[in-house]
Amino acid sequence: MSWSRTYSNVPIGSIDHLPPPATPFASLAEQEQWNAARRAAILIAGSKGAGAQTNFTIALSGTGNPGHPSADTITVTVTAP
């Protein structure tokens, strides 16, 4: 099952700046991937060395398989203005 979420104008400083989506995920596998992807996004943004006032656009997506048999993927894109 594929999923994607995009957040615009995100101030980085806490994982709370990437809130859960309004629509629920179709499976627990997708929820787990989203949690991993947003943690990665926070780490990537923090590594940019940007000032505290920098806002980012963050795009997260993935393909989850119930039971995680194989081929689970996530994509994290962090873009500074």
trRosetta pair geometry for C-beta under 8 A, 3 or more apart (Angstrom, degrees):
i j d omega theta_ij theta_ji phi_ij phi_ji
1 26 5.1 -125 -180 73 156 135
1 27 5.8 132 38 9 149 123
1 29 7.2 124 45 76 109 116
1 30 5.9 -64 95 -58 117 121
1 63 7.0 160 76 -156 32 60
1 64 5.4 -25 61 63 86 85
1 65 7.6 153 14 -85 71 38
1 66 7.9 53 1 -34 114 85
2 61 7.2 5 -174 -177 90 99
2 62 7.2 -178 -145 96 56 41
2 63 5.0 -26 -94 -100 73 78
2 64 8.0 161 -89 18 25 68
3 25 6.2 -16 -102 -129 155 96
3 26 7.4 -161 -73 15 113 99
3 30 4.8 97 -18 -152 147 122
3 33 7.3 141 51 81 125 127
3 34 6.9 -58 110 -66 143 106
3 61 6.5 -176 94 -147 55 60
3 62 5.8 -3 56 57 90 79
3 63 7.9 166 17 -88 68 34
3 64 7.0 8 5 3 113 109
4 59 7.1 -5 -170 -175 102 89
4 60 6.8 166 -152 92 55 54
4 61 3.8 -8 -104 -102 89 99
4 62 7.8 161 -80 16 58 52
5 21 5.3 -125 -106 -74 131 120
5 34 6.9 54 10 -132 135 113
5 59 7.6 173 91 -152 46 48
5 60 5.0 -4 59 61 88 100
5 61 7.5 174 21 -76 54 58
6 57 7.1 1 -175 -179 97 92
6 58 7.1 168 -154 90 52 50
6 59 4.7 -11 -107 -106 88 78
6 60 7.5 -178 -81 24 42 64
7 10 4.8 50 129 -59 117 127
7 17 7.7 118 163 139 151 81
7 18 5.7 -113 -33 -119 164 80
7 57 7.1 175 90 -155 56 49
7 58 4.7 0 55 58 102 96
7 59 7.9 -164 25 -73 62 38
7 60 7.9 27 -1 1 98 102
8 57 5.2 -5 -118 -115 61 90
9 55 4.8 1 -157 163 53 142
9 57 7.3 16 -31 -80 40 72
10 17 5.2 116 -168 147 95 117
10 18 6.7 23 -142 -74 143 78
10 45 7.9 -88 101 -103 115 162
10 55 5.9 142 60 -165 34 80
10 56 5.1 -40 63 64 96 78
10 57 7.1 132 12 -99 98 24
10 58 5.5 -22 22 2 151 113
11 17 5.8 -134 70 -126 65 147
11 53 7.7 -48 -127 -150 106 33
11 54 7.8 133 -130 86 63 42
11 55 5.4 -48 -75 -100 58 83
12 17 6.5 -142 -105 57 36 156
12 42 6.5 154 -151 -137 102 66
12 45 4.2 -159 -102 130 156 137
12 46 6.4 -156 153 -65 134 68
12 50 7.8 87 42 69 130 117
12 54 7.1 -12 24 86 106 88
12 55 7.8 160 -11 -124 76 38
12 56 6.0 36 -40 7 112 121
13 17 6.7 92 45 -28 73 135
13 52 7.0 46 -80 -152 118 88
14 17 5.6 119 71 -15 74 91
14 42 7.7 -43 154 -130 14 133
15 18 6.1 -59 -173 40 57 100
15 38 6.1 94 -155 136 96 110
15 39 6.5 -10 -111 -94 129 62
15 42 5.3 -60 -86 -56 75 153
16 19 7.0 22 -177 -77 56 74
18 38 4.4 -176 105 -146 148 122
18 41 6.6 98 -67 78 158 138
18 42 7.3 -121 1 -57 130 98
18 58 6.6 -60 -100 85 119 150
18 60 7.9 77 -165 -19 135 141
20 34 7.9 79 -128 131 71 142
21 24 7.6 166 84 -89 97 19
21 25 7.5 103 48 -55 123 76
21 34 7.6 -94 -8 -146 109 154
25 28 7.8 125 98 -84 124 17
25 30 3.9 -170 -172 96 128 119
25 31 4.6 -168 44 -59 149 77
25 34 6.6 -143 -71 -11 140 137
26 30 5.9 73 47 7 74 149
27 30 5.0 104 60 4 77 97
27 31 7.3 -136 103 -2 47 87
27 64 6.0 -163 74 107 120 130
27 66 5.4 -108 -163 -80 148 94
28 31 5.4 -53 -149 37 40 115
28 32 6.3 42 153 -21 69 103
28 66 7.5 79 49 -123 86 81
29 32 5.9 -54 -150 36 30 112
29 33 6.5 30 152 -18 63 106
29 64 3.5 155 125 170 106 121
29 65 6.1 -134 -175 66 165 27
29 66 5.3 -134 -19 -89 133 43
29 67 7.6 -44 -70 13 128 33
29 68 6.3 171 -122 -61 114 78
29 72 7.0 -128 -177 -112 114 122
30 33 5.6 -54 -148 36 33 112
30 34 6.3 36 154 -22 67 104
30 62 6.9 161 -133 82 68 114
30 64 4.4 -145 -69 19 60 150
31 34 5.8 -52 -148 33 30 112
31 35 6.6 32 153 -18 63 104
32 35 5.8 -54 -152 34 32 112
32 36 6.5 28 153 -14 65 106
32 64 7.4 126 55 -126 92 134
33 36 5.7 -58 -150 40 34 109
33 37 6.0 32 154 -20 69 109
33 62 4.1 -149 157 102 143 167
33 64 5.1 -136 -14 -75 138 113
33 72 6.7 -151 -88 -175 121 111
33 74 5.2 -179 -170 -81 101 113
34 37 5.7 -55 -142 39 30 111
34 38 6.3 25 161 -16 65 105
34 60 6.5 93 -134 134 69 140
34 62 7.3 -137 -63 22 57 132
35 38 6.3 -56 -145 36 26 104
35 39 6.6 27 156 -17 61 106
36 39 5.9 -57 -152 36 31 111
36 40 6.4 31 152 -18 65 107
36 74 6.2 -153 94 -32 110 167
37 40 5.6 -54 -150 36 33 112
37 41 6.4 37 151 -24 65 104
37 60 4.2 114 138 -151 136 118
37 61 7.8 160 -137 31 161 22
37 62 6.3 -136 -52 -40 139 124
37 74 4.6 -149 -80 -171 106 134
37 75 7.7 18 -129 65 125 32
37 76 5.3 179 -160 -78 84 102
38 41 5.3 -46 -145 32 38 117
38 42 6.6 41 155 -21 65 99
38 58 7.9 77 -123 147 70 143
38 60 6.3 -32 -67 -81 68 158
39 42 5.9 -52 -153 32 33 111
39 43 6.6 30 151 -15 64 106
40 43 5.7 -58 -151 39 34 111
40 44 6.2 33 153 -20 69 107
40 74 7.4 134 24 117 149 136
40 76 4.8 -139 104 -41 120 167
41 44 5.7 -54 -144 37 31 110
41 45 6.2 28 158 -16 65 107
41 58 4.9 66 -163 -152 140 132
41 60 6.4 -74 -48 -73 136 109
41 76 5.1 -148 -72 -159 80 120
41 78 5.7 151 -149 -74 78 109
42 45 6.0 -56 -145 39 28 108
42 46 6.2 28 156 -19 63 111
43 46 5.7 -59 -146 39 28 112
43 47 6.4 27 156 -22 63 108
44 47 5.8 -59 -151 33 30 111
44 48 7.3 45 149 -39 60 94
44 76 6.4 160 -4 129 150 127
44 78 4.6 173 111 1 124 149
45 48 5.8 -39 -164 3 38 118
45 50 7.5 -57 -180 32 74 122
45 56 5.2 -106 -118 -20 124 162
45 58 7.3 -52 -57 -82 128 119
45 78 5.1 -148 -70 -155 79 143
48 54 7.5 -114 97 103 133 158
48 78 7.4 -137 -49 127 130 131
48 80 6.2 151 -176 -52 158 135
50 54 3.8 -33 148 14 131 162
50 80 6.0 179 -80 -120 151 141
51 54 5.4 122 62 -24 69 97
54 80 5.9 -19 -178 -142 126 108
54 81 7.2 -163 -156 27 81 95
55 81 6.4 37 70 -19 81 120
56 78 5.5 -16 -175 -166 140 85
56 79 6.2 140 -165 71 80 46
56 80 5.6 -47 -105 -91 83 55
56 81 7.7 -136 -101 -23 37 74
57 77 8.0 -17 110 114 86 95
57 78 7.8 152 79 -157 52 39
57 79 4.5 -15 59 63 97 106
57 81 7.8 102 -14 -67 94 71
58 76 7.5 -21 -165 -165 91 81
58 77 7.0 158 -154 84 44 60
58 78 5.6 -4 -107 -106 81 69
58 79 7.6 -167 -73 25 38 72
59 75 7.5 -18 115 114 93 98
59 76 7.6 154 84 -156 59 35
59 77 4.3 1 55 55 101 110
59 79 7.8 32 0 -2 99 108
60 74 7.1 -21 -166 -170 84 100
60 75 7.2 157 -156 83 38 62
60 76 5.8 0 -108 -107 74 69
60 77 7.9 -153 -66 28 38 70
61 74 7.1 158 88 -156 43 55
61 75 4.8 -4 61 52 91 104
62 72 7.1 9 180 -178 111 77
62 73 5.7 -176 -148 95 70 58
62 74 4.1 -22 -93 -102 113 66
62 75 6.7 -176 -74 14 58 68
63 71 6.8 -43 105 140 122 90
63 72 6.6 -164 90 -142 71 42
63 73 4.9 30 37 43 95 94
64 68 7.9 -51 -163 -86 76 72
64 72 5.8 25 -120 -128 50 97
65 68 6.0 120 78 -106 90 28
65 69 5.6 -82 128 33 136 81
65 70 6.9 -2 49 58 160 41
65 71 6.1 76 -25 72 138 88
65 72 5.7 -118 20 -71 92 82
68 72 5.6 -25 -134 -36 84 137
